[in-house]
């Protein structure tokens, strides 16, 4: 057992081998907030030249205040519990934390279901953010989810976890109702700070029509993100419908979707920006738009795009998918439609395009009111409270 004392800072070990998507952003913010709160940190990250260059570019200042070890061991295998335990022991840290606990979650839970527990030195010291814990929801007929649920229960009752952070308030509440002593916290995601730009300037720079409402589809155009549904819905509308599709972000190579988008562009119904979008361009896109499209399919968990829409004050049209649909419906953030239904999405877009200003103002007011729940301060408060709770229970 690691000896600890309040005479020194609590030592956190952060394991994050990835930099794509949300990974680097979360690593940066978590590191900044924990260092700012007085924690000593060792980061286990990808030290290969290209990813490490991205990390340094994003968070050079705070890297000077932490210790760094390589999360990778030169093999092509992914993260393993053995690797994490070895690095944790090497760092002589007090608490291990994974910003993406999903990285090892599936394997860890399945092994635990058969009685194979994490290394003893991690017992009561392992925490992290579980982004998509489907095993905490309705299990249905999935043997895999039932197996994970059994493993999770064994880990929880064996007091293996120090603190678990969930991005879904409903799942966290459901877990606490079932297991009141579970060290589980709801961690609110957050939108970027200073996420505003001048609307008139942005619309002029993007050459957007003034007499139509602009519907923004933002991010990679993977099938599960629903761009194909949005394109089909727009193509089915009359050309005089006051709806304009703004599609931005690197799109997947889907010929049917690309051809449909080209038709909309040729008819003056859409604009496509098929490339990487910078942070400044991102702010302009959201400022220039009127409605956010989130026609996701089989989506579980929160969405960074929804966070940006809330930060920009944009109402949303969202598929009735788990958390996104429930938040939108219960908090009045926009329109919810039946997931995967092109006709239902078409009706939702037409309704929003033709909605009177009073209805638009009501949606916008609901979004602005909800924004206070999704700030970096709210994220920081829960993050630090969870670490303090974990340290307190270990009497660190």
SULNORZI-V675859 format. One record per helix or strand. SS is the DSSP state (A for helix, B for strand). FROM is the first residue (numbers start at 0). LEN is the number of residues. If there is no record, write none. Layout:
SS,FROM,LEN + SS,FROM,LEN
This chain:
B,10,6 + A,22,14 + B,39,6 + A,48,15 + B,66,4 + A,80,11 + B,94,4 + A,101,12 + A,119,3 + B,125,5 + A,133,3 + A,142,15 + B,160,6 + A,168,10 + B,183,3 + A,198,7 + B,212,6 + A,222,3 + A,226,9 + B,242,6 + A,254,12 + B,269,4 + A,278,10 + B,290,4 + A,303,9 + B,314,5 + A,321,10 + B,333,4 + A,341,13 + A,356,15 + A,375,18
